[in-house]
Amino acid sequence: MRVDPKYISIGSNRSSSCSVCTSKGILAFGAGKFIALWNTENNSKGVYKTLNGHNAQVTTIKFINNNENLISGDRQGEIRIWSKDNEKNKKEEEEEEWKCKFNWIAHSNSSISSIGISPDGKFILTGGSDSTIKIWNISNQDKIEEIQKIDLKSKLPLDLELAYLPESKTPVLAVGCTDKLIRIYTLSPNNEFIHTLSLEGHEDWVRCLSFTTYPSPSDASKEDLILASGSQDNYIRLWRVSSIPNQPEQDKPIEQDNKKEGLDLLDEFERRLNGEGSGQISTKAHVMVVQDGGKSLRYNITLEALLVGHESGLTNVHWSPPSSTSSSPLLLSTASDNSLIIWVPSSASTESDGIWVPEHRFGAIGGRGLSFYGAIWGKNGQSVIASGWNGGLERWVKITDENNEEIWEVRNGVNGHYGDVQSLTWDPRGEYLISVSSDQTSRIHAKSSTSSNTRWAEIARPQIHGYDMTDIAFISPLRFVSSADEKVARVFDAPEGFVESLRTLGVSSRNRDEEGARPKGATVPPLGLSNRALQKAPAESEKVEKQGQNEAIISISHTLTSLPTEEELATSTLWPEIEKIYGHGYELVCVASSYDGKLIATSSKSTNLEHSGIRIYNTKNFESFGNILQGHNLTVTRIQFSLNNKFILSCSRDRSWRIFKYNPEKEKENEKEKEGYEIFVEMEKAHSRMILDCCWADSFDCDNLFATSSRDKTVKIWIPSIKDKSNWKVSEIIKFNEATTSVSIISPNINERKYLLAVGTEIGSISIYTLDIIEEEVKSKELIIFDESISHVGPVNRLAWRRKDDGKLQLASCSDDRSVRVFDVEL
């Protein structure tokens, strides 16, 4: 058997320094516990690989040694250094293997808040939530050594940046902390970082820093150092570090210079106490003296510019990489006001006069996005990439228009859930996949085949909710029902634009007339949870709502001719809600629909018999159908209709499963018996621990075999022991080393009694077994266990097979690790 991963969908982490880009355009970003890799220059694929190893969410990523090594830190204080596997000489960048070279706990019981890399790549600095900075020697190929520890006394280091001082090979360290100061450290004669001075001016936490070299205004042949600092006070400050020419008094002891600097700071502090001046626009020069070998070098640090443009706290600043198209570096900044700005020095001046202007402003990502994180420059500075609050990565590319002017054009990036993915299912035609997550969204994934390229991607975000979502089921190819942490199930219908987009994106080839009349889009009222149907697009002259924070969200469903951007997904792909289904007294856990689309089954959280009932509704008028299906004592974890809709299978946390049989309406003596389902078989203590999932086989004898997975580390295959199916027995038990959380069965040939069983576990592994019926007993055989490099790292919550038009099989999976994956499976 061969398994080939075709699609990985996962959202980026909400961290400011959690993405880096190589000179070849390979973007590495933190995605849950993974490091996800995306080739921004390849339009035919999104995330092509995930590096697993961290046991907690990744917080910081940086490159070492010219992109040859990757370093990452997580919330549990672990640092990992990844290197390319040189033994495997691959031609394509995407085929290069990354392996973890070193890993160690740098800050025990603390989160890694920042990482700094020395300019020569021989040592790294790690900042933790334990208010310390640690310096590590990584030049030794055998081990990592801690060589220094700096205590910041209850201040958290939010960013660490290092660079060589001008005209020197002596490094300077800038530290941004949870106060208003930028701390500057230099190397002492015994090669330890010592605090030299602090830069004042910011009025809130200093969240991000970035160094670059810059031409000196006094001598164009020399280069100064420019430090950009971004703060929660909404401002960016540029600090120029320049060398002071040799003077006779330079031979004074370093202590005397630093003492003078301290007195100057004290004078400034006294002036502030007297209300004489502010730290806002201070141009005071800070002088520092450092040792470079046997000589002393003097530098001054002055405020070069104050950049005002963002309306909320800064999250990231990055200088552009060296480029032949731009003579001077450009500054890229992002903020929590959902804006992204490229700053350039004013062209009005022949020499730098400290005036910087915002040349390009991007964003804002629409919908309910709240912030940009981790914006960085792409390949050769010709593109910019930013991660948003919703987990999506947006990209802008510099192009030349018809008038030979440079403009920035938005391109589709990569998207994914930023919360645990709870469930997924294929639509009844098997054309696309829908997933729901605790990030309160549902997302549709499909393989798009357009004239420009063919790739898997997210094509719609039909529901953006106010509650964590738990399950989803299709009623028809263009209608689904979803459940969330509320007492109501909601039914959604596809708008006109989505139906058209299925054809224009090459997902479906069905005729437009087959789908009937559909609404133009949806509108969500202020503070509302319902997507109301919009039968016509509002005219431009119509004032929809008062503009402001609580304005209504109008989602006009457009026909997509190319894959949607993050903004389009968040604002113009909502589906209108057509029905709410009430009945349960507690939050819903799972929903299911019959294969003919006529019935819906729902269950809710429960700790007793009364609330553990399964409610059935018809889809004509969404009224109750038959009686409540009672029997379970605790939460029902999965409901599934058999392929012929004669039976309903359910499993529960009470360790039991039940089969309910359809009972048609009929005369019974003097009264009429109600149409509906009734208890047929019940198996108490079917497993020794709670049952987490169950599934029927999908073949011509679909109600003759089903599987259950349990916390007791087993999967059991059940078959009827008597002909009328009123009694069932375990025919096969498959044992695992960890809890089994999901199962799914498919028949490679629907007319044969041979099956493929996919099993997901609590640690994220997926395995496939064959199930053969031999002498009316089931025999299982392991075919493959997915390699760790393509597997999940959290509990696999749902597995779903589909049979493609060419007869080949695909398996979709979702997990608590926030990823949705699709695999081609070849026998």
Secondary structure, 3 states (H helix, E strand, C coil): CEEEEEEEECCCCCCCCCEEECCCCEEEEEECCEEEEEECCCCCCCEEEEECCCCCCEEEEEEECCCCEEEEEECCCEEEEEEECCCCCCCCHHHCCEEEEEEEECCCCCCEEEEEECCCCCEEEEEECCCEEEEEECCCCCCCEEEEEEECCCCCEEEEEEEECCCCCCEEEEEEECCCCEEEEEECCCCCEEEEEEECCCCCCEEEEEEEEEECCCCCCCEEEEEEEEECCCEEEEEEEEECCCCHHHHCCHHHHHHHHHHHHHHHHHHHHCCCCCCCCCCCCEEEEEEECCEEEEEEEEEEEEEECCCCCEEEEEECCCCCCCCCCCEEEEECCCEEEEEEECCCCCCCCCCEEEEEEEECCCCCCCCEEEEEECHHHCEEEEEECCCCEEEEEEEECCCCCEEEEEEEEECCCCCCEEEEEECCCCCCEEEEECCCEEEEEEEEECCCCEEEEEEEEEEECCCCEEEEEEEECCEEEEEECCCCEEEEECCHHHHHHHHHCCCCCCCHHHCCCCCCEEEECCCCCCCEEECCCCCCCCCCCCCCCCCCEEEECCCCCCCCCHHHHHHHCCCCEEEEECCCCCCEEEEEECCCCCEEEEEECCCCCHHHCEEEEECCCCCECCCCECCCCCCEEEEEECCCCCEEEEEECCCCEEEEEEECCEEECCEEECCEEEEEEEECCCCCCCEEEEEECCCCCHHHCEEEEECCCEEEEEEECCCCCCCEEEEEEEECCCCEEEEEEECCCCCCCEEEEEEEECCCCEEEEEEEEECCEEEEEEEEECCHHHCCCCCEEEEEEEECCCCCEEEEEEECCCCEEEEEEEC
